[in-house]
């Protein structure tokens, strides 16, 4: 796309699959030096056939843990761009949740984002350039009943980003929330598999869901990544 990002640095959380991996590759194509974060065992994709303008590196770390976030920040102290993809919370009724569950959800998502934000803001102000982009599910603004844990923490994150945008835009720092519908990712099939019963298989369930989408198709992660890159 040639959108003048060469030499910038970025962190992408949950960056080894799905939308995260697409963001990593798209930014690297634009000359950004990207660090992908994974809390599991990192299986580095085979990029032998691809020629990136920027460098791609990988850090294993759990963004739901304060100490891991601090290590990531220490290793990448002067980051220009944060693409924040939160970890998935378990789905269940409020009947089965307690205060500790919601505190943990905030720790996993809101405070994880906040720690990155507070650490990177000073250098971004100095450079008069910074980008915070969060990729959140549609349930953030149209809550599903069984997404209570993620609903409340993610809407708080989105609100923080919105208020921060108004405060820091004059210093060259922008905040954007991408509120996503259904995208073709490994997590989507996992989520839908959990909702199946003995009367329907995954293929049939997918067909039912796709029929309800106005465009009759599931989103391509690369489309989301291109939008994120443009916002950068």
C-alpha positions as CSV (number, residue, x, y, z in Angstrom):
1,X,0.0,0.0,0.0
2,X,3.0,2.3,0.6
3,X,1.5,4.3,3.5
4,X,4.8,5.7,4.9
5,X,5.3,3.4,7.9
6,X,8.8,2.3,7.0
7,X,11.1,2.2,10.1
8,X,8.2,2.3,12.6
9,X,8.0,-0.3,15.4
10,X,4.9,-2.2,16.4
11,X,3.7,-4.8,18.9
12,X,0.8,-7.1,18.0
13,X,-0.7,-9.1,20.9
14,X,-2.1,-12.5,20.1
15,X,0.0,-12.1,17.0
16,X,0.6,-15.7,15.9
17,X,-2.7,-16.6,14.4
18,X,-5.9,-15.2,12.8
19,X,-6.3,-11.4,12.8
20,X,-3.1,-10.9,14.8
21,X,-0.9,-12.8,12.4
22,X,-2.5,-10.9,9.5
23,X,-1.7,-7.6,11.2
24,X,1.9,-8.7,11.7
25,X,2.4,-9.6,8.1
26,X,0.6,-6.5,6.7
27,X,2.6,-4.1,8.9
28,X,5.9,-5.9,8.0
29,X,5.0,-5.5,4.3
30,X,4.8,-1.8,4.9
31,X,8.3,-1.7,6.4
32,X,7.3,-1.8,10.1
33,X,9.5,-3.8,12.5
34,X,6.9,-5.9,14.2
35,X,7.0,-8.0,17.4
36,X,4.3,-10.6,17.7
37,X,3.3,-11.7,21.2
38,X,2.0,-15.2,22.0
39,X,1.2,-16.7,25.4
40,X,1.6,-20.2,24.1
41,X,4.4,-22.1,22.5
42,X,5.4,-20.0,19.5
43,X,5.2,-21.9,16.2
44,X,6.7,-19.4,13.9
45,X,5.0,-19.3,10.5
46,X,7.0,-20.2,7.4
47,X,7.6,-16.9,5.6
48,X,10.3,-18.2,3.2
49,X,8.2,-17.3,0.2
50,X,7.4,-13.8,1.4
51,X,9.7,-10.8,1.2
52,X,8.9,-8.3,4.0
53,X,10.3,-4.7,4.1
54,X,10.3,-4.8,7.9
55,X,11.5,-7.3,10.4
56,X,9.3,-9.8,12.3
57,X,10.3,-11.0,15.8
58,X,8.4,-13.0,18.4
59,X,8.1,-12.8,22.2
60,X,6.4,-15.4,24.3
61,X,4.4,-13.7,27.0
62,X,1.0,-13.8,28.7
63,X,-0.5,-10.3,28.4
64,X,-3.0,-11.2,31.2
65,X,0.0,-11.2,33.7
66,X,1.4,-7.9,34.8
67,X,4.9,-9.3,35.1
68,X,4.9,-10.6,31.5
69,X,3.7,-7.2,30.2
70,X,6.5,-5.5,32.0
71,X,9.0,-7.9,30.4
72,X,7.6,-7.2,27.0
73,X,7.8,-3.5,27.5
74,X,11.4,-3.8,28.8
75,X,12.3,-5.7,25.7
76,X,10.5,-3.3,23.4
77,X,10.6,0.0,25.2
78,X,10.1,2.6,22.4
79,X,7.2,1.1,20.4
80,X,5.3,3.4,18.0
81,X,2.3,1.2,17.3
82,X,0.3,-1.2,19.5
83,X,-2.2,-3.5,17.9
84,X,-4.1,-4.9,21.0
85,X,-6.0,-8.1,20.6
86,X,-7.3,-9.3,23.9
87,X,-7.4,-12.9,25.0
88,X,-10.7,-14.7,24.8
89,X,-12.8,-14.9,28.0
90,X,-14.9,-17.9,28.8
91,X,-18.6,-17.7,27.9
92,X,-21.2,-18.3,30.5
93,X,-24.3,-16.9,32.2
94,X,-24.0,-14.3,34.9
95,X,-25.6,-16.9,37.2
96,X,-22.2,-18.6,37.3
97,X,-20.0,-15.5,37.8
98,X,-18.8,-13.7,40.9
99,X,-16.8,-10.6,41.7
100,X,-13.5,-12.3,41.3
101,X,-14.4,-13.4,37.8
102,X,-15.0,-9.8,36.7
103,X,-11.9,-8.6,38.5
104,X,-9.9,-11.2,36.6
105,X,-11.5,-10.2,33.3
106,X,-10.5,-6.6,33.9
107,X,-6.9,-7.7,34.7
108,X,-6.8,-9.8,31.5
109,X,-8.1,-7.0,29.2
110,X,-8.5,-3.5,30.5
111,X,-5.4,-3.3,32.7
112,X,-3.3,-5.1,30.2
113,X,-4.1,-2.5,27.6
114,X,-3.6,0.3,30.2
115,X,-0.1,-0.9,31.1
116,X,1.0,-0.8,27.5
117,X,-0.6,2.6,27.0
118,X,1.0,4.2,30.1
119,X,4.4,2.9,29.2
120,X,4.4,4.0,25.6
121,X,2.8,7.4,25.8
122,X,5.8,9.4,27.0
123,X,8.0,8.3,24.0
124,X,5.1,8.8,21.6
125,X,4.6,12.3,22.9
126,X,8.3,13.0,22.4
127,X,8.1,11.7,18.8
128,X,4.8,13.3,18.1
129,X,3.6,10.0,16.7
130,X,1.8,7.0,18.3
131,X,-0.9,4.6,17.4
132,X,-3.1,2.5,19.6
133,X,-5.5,0.1,17.9
134,X,-7.7,-2.4,19.7
135,X,-9.5,-5.2,17.9
136,X,-12.7,-6.0,19.8
137,X,-15.7,-8.1,19.1
138,X,-19.1,-6.8,18.1
139,X,-20.4,-7.9,21.5
140,X,-18.5,-4.9,22.9
141,X,-21.3,-2.6,21.7
142,X,-24.1,-5.2,21.1
143,X,-23.6,-7.5,24.1
144,X,-24.4,-11.2,23.8
145,X,-25.9,-12.7,27.0
146,X,-23.1,-15.3,27.5
147,X,-20.2,-12.8,26.9
148,X,-20.7,-10.9,30.1
149,X,-17.0,-11.2,31.2
150,X,-15.6,-9.8,27.9
151,X,-18.5,-7.3,27.4
152,X,-17.8,-5.2,30.5
153,X,-14.0,-5.2,30.3
154,X,-13.9,-4.5,26.6
155,X,-16.4,-1.6,26.7
156,X,-14.2,-0.1,29.4
157,X,-11.2,-0.4,27.2
158,X,-13.0,1.1,24.3
159,X,-14.2,4.0,26.5
160,X,-10.6,4.6,27.7
161,X,-9.4,4.7,24.1
162,X,-12.1,7.1,23.1
163,X,-11.4,9.6,25.9
164,X,-7.6,9.3,25.4
165,X,-8.1,10.1,21.7
166,X,-9.6,13.4,22.6
167,X,-6.7,14.2,25.0
168,X,-3.7,13.1,23.0
169,X,-4.6,13.7,19.3
170,X,-3.0,17.1,19.4
171,X,0.3,15.4,20.2
172,X,0.1,13.1,17.2
173,X,-1.2,10.1,19.0
174,X,-4.4,8.4,17.9
175,X,-6.6,5.7,19.4
176,X,-9.0,3.5,17.4
177,X,-11.3,0.6,18.3
178,X,-12.0,-1.8,15.6
179,X,-15.3,-3.5,16.5
180,X,-15.3,-6.7,14.5
181,X,-18.0,-9.0,13.3
182,X,-17.3,-12.6,12.2
183,X,-13.9,-13.2,10.7
184,X,-12.4,-16.5,9.4
185,X,-10.0,-17.4,12.3
186,X,-9.2,-20.5,14.2
187,X,-11.0,-19.1,17.2
188,X,-14.3,-18.8,15.3
189,X,-14.6,-22.5,14.6
190,X,-13.6,-23.2,18.2
191,X,-16.3,-20.9,19.5
192,X,-18.9,-22.4,17.2
193,X,-17.9,-26.0,18.0
194,X,-18.7,-25.3,21.7
195,X,-22.2,-24.3,20.7
196,X,-23.1,-27.5,18.8
197,X,-25.4,-30.2,20.0
198,X,-26.1,-33.7,18.8
199,X,-28.6,-32.4,16.2
200,X,-26.2,-30.3,14.1
201,X,-22.6,-30.5,12.9
202,X,-20.1,-27.6,12.4
203,X,-20.6,-27.4,8.7
204,X,-24.4,-27.0,9.0
205,X,-24.0,-24.5,11.8
206,X,-21.6,-22.4,9.8
207,X,-24.0,-22.4,6.9
208,X,-26.8,-21.2,9.2
209,X,-24.7,-18.4,10.6
210,X,-23.5,-17.2,7.2
211,X,-27.1,-17.0,5.9
212,X,-27.8,-14.5,8.6
213,X,-24.9,-12.2,7.5
214,X,-26.1,-9.4,5.1
215,X,-23.1,-9.9,2.9
216,X,-23.4,-13.7,3.0
217,X,-19.7,-14.2,3.9
218,X,-17.3,-14.3,6.8
219,X,-14.7,-11.6,7.0
220,X,-11.1,-12.1,5.8
221,X,-8.5,-11.3,8.5
222,X,-6.3,-9.5,5.9
223,X,-9.1,-7.0,5.3
224,X,-9.0,-6.1,9.0
225,X,-5.2,-5.9,9.0
226,X,-5.2,-3.5,6.0
227,X,-7.7,-1.2,7.8
228,X,-5.4,-1.3,10.9
229,X,-2.4,-0.4,8.8
230,X,-4.3,2.5,7.3
231,X,-5.2,3.8,10.7
232,X,-1.5,3.6,11.6
